[in-house]
Structures are given as C-alpha cells and as structure tokens.
Amino acid sequence: MSSFTMAENRAAAKRRAVAALAEEHQLATKKRAVLGDLTNLADAVVLASENPKPKCEKRSAVSAVPESDNEDPQLCGAYASDIYAYLRRLEVEPKRRPLPDYMERIQRDAISATMRGILVDWLVDVADEFKFLPDTLYLCVSYVDKYLSMNVIDKQKLQLLGVASMFIASKYEEINPPNADELSDMTENTYTKMEVIKMEADILKSLKFEMGNPTVRTFLRKFTDAAHGTDKTPNLQFEFLVSYLGELSLLDYKCVKFLPSLVASSVIFLARLMRSNVNPWCSTLQQCTGYKAADLKDCVLVLHDLYLGREGGSLQVVREKYKQHKFKFVANVPCPPELPAPLFDNVNA
C-alpha cells in the first residue's frame, strides 16, 4: 500500500471520528422528550413543540374526571374513571386496611395513641430531612398502622418500626432511597443497621409483601383538582393548606377508622371552608368524590380539632413545617372555632 493511500485512509478515519464525536455531542445536548411533551399517544412520536396542542378551556362543572386529567397524557384521562373506581375498591380490601380499633384490641397497654402520634410527628421530620415525596410519608404511616394491627410491639421498638417502615416506603416510592445506615443515624444510633433490616423483614412478612395501597395522598390530587373548579390557575395557598390538613390527619389515631378517600374528601371540605368561609360542598364535588356532606361530618370535626390544636396540640413538627414561607404560612390561616350543623346538609346532586 502506497504512503499516499495510507495517508488518505488516515484522513478518512479522522473525518469519521470527528463526525461521530459531533453526533454524540448533539445527542447528549439534545433535550429529551418526556411523556408530558407527547401530544399523540397513538403514535407517541409528535413533540408538543412541533405540533402544539391548544389547551382546552375548563368546564363550568367538575365531572368525575377533572378536565386536567384529559389534558395531561401522564394522567391517563381516558382511563381516569376506571382507575378511580379500582382505587375505591382497593382501599376497602381487608388486607389493605388497619384495624380501626387496634390500640384497644391488639396493643392494649403496650403503646398508646399518644405514642403513635409522637412517632408520626417525628416521621414527618425524617421525611422532610430526606426530602421524600409526600407519598412516601403516607405509605410509611399506613405500614405502621397495619403492622400494629397484627403484632404487639414493645414501646422501645416503636421508633424502630417507624424507621423500617420509612425504609420500605422509600424503596417503593423514591428514585434514590437512603440506605439502612442513614436511617439508623436518624435515630441517633439507638438502633443498629441490622436491627433496621430485621424489622424491615418482619414488616414485609406481616404484610405479605402487599406494599402498594391507596392512601389519603392518592385521592388528594384528584380531589384538589376538582376543588379548583373553574379557576384558570391553581391556588398554591389552597394546595398547601390541603397538604397541611392531610398531614395533620396522619397524627390522629381517630382517623385510622376512616377510608383514605373519605379523609381526603374531608380535607377538601375543611380547606374550602377556610379559604372562602362559604358552603364548602357542592354537587360537583359530591359527584367527584362519591361522598355527601353528611358522610364527612365525623372526619371533618376530627380535622377541625386537629387544626385548632384541640387534639395533638403538643405535636409541633407538622405545624412548624407549614408555618414556613415556602408553604405560604398556611398553618396560620384562620379557621372558624365552630362548624355549624347546616354545613353538613346534603346538596342536591
């Protein structure tokens, strides 16, 4: 082979290498399309930037499927009603429900409702420290309640139960869950890594590895969207208030007996009352949630007492969390001291 041919081959190889590097750089810097950017689910190829889809106007009435569910492909609007019906069936399955009176029937003198409240308040702090999703916290508390419905536990192990439940929930919900050492450190090394892992195994066996179940948070997203009604832009203070009331519900053992969808509906009821001080329930919300105002009364009264500090007033982590500027100080939103009985009169659907 002549030196000219060798030089020509080297030059060609160099050009191919430069072209390959340029293509690799272009792919690396190109914005990746996410599901939310796709406007055509059938073909899943058209980007929103290439073929813009006009937003639909909000309907004057809230149906069982909020309009935003239809606008956002990730919310599977076409299947939203079926998914919601499935979740409602799922939440009543006995294997997914804690006993409504497990403190009296199972724990008796081992632990108390007050100790459970202290644990949950601390778990809110842990979740905040690790910047967990809200879903992780709700799922963690559901594991705690279900485990306590089946196993008597010594009060010295209650915090260990909470940490191990958070460990499992974070693995289920988070992209980058912490390791056992990190959670052990949160207890100031009261429990070792191996104790956390052993408790994790005990929880999984007790729950028969049934880790996914609807929580209050599951229903709050749908109900919050419905509560916005014809608002063109979301009201962040209202959404934070809903989140605050939802986390307060986790603190009180009396809320364990209520279905998650009912607690979520009650949260929306009280938040709307505090926001506008008018009748908080209407036929559209009744249709969306499946609950009449009268159905919510007992739970709303529990949430009302929690908000005013008549119950769980010594538990301050959740309250201090939502007094912050980033949550628009919703823990300081005024609330009427009493809820008139007519508020719970059923509306005409």
VENNOR-V739298 format. One line per field, one symbol per residue. ss: DSSP state (H for helix, E for strand, C for the rest). burial: 1 if it has 24 or more other ideal C-beta (glycine too) atoms within 12 Angstrom, else 0. A space follows every 50 residues. Layout:
BEGIN
ss->???
burial->???
END
This chain:
BEGIN
ss->CCHHHHHHHHHHHHHHHHHHHHHHHHHHHCCCCCHHHECCCCCCCCECCC CCCCCCCCCCCCCCCCHHHHHCHHHCHHHHHHHHHHHHHHHCCHHHCCCC CHHHHHHCCCCCHHHHHHHHHHHHHHHHHCCCCHHHHHHHHHHHHHHHCC CCCCHHHHHHHHHHHHHHHHHHHCCCCCCHHHHHHHCCCCCCHHHHHHHH HHHHHHCCCCCCCCCHHHHHHHHHHHHHCCCCCCCHHHHHHHHHHHHHHH HCHHHHHCCHHHHHHHHHHHHHHHHHCCCCCCHHHHHHHCCCHHHHHHHH HHHHHHHCCCCCCCCCHHHHHCCCHHHCCHHHCCCCCCCCHHHHCCCCC
burial->00000000000000000000000000000000000000100000000000 00000000000111111111111010100100010011011000011100 01100010001010111111111111110101111111111111111111 10100011111111111111111100110100110110001000110011 00110110001011111111111111111000000011111111111111 11111111111111111111111110000111011111111010111011 1111111100110010111011000010011010100010001100000
END
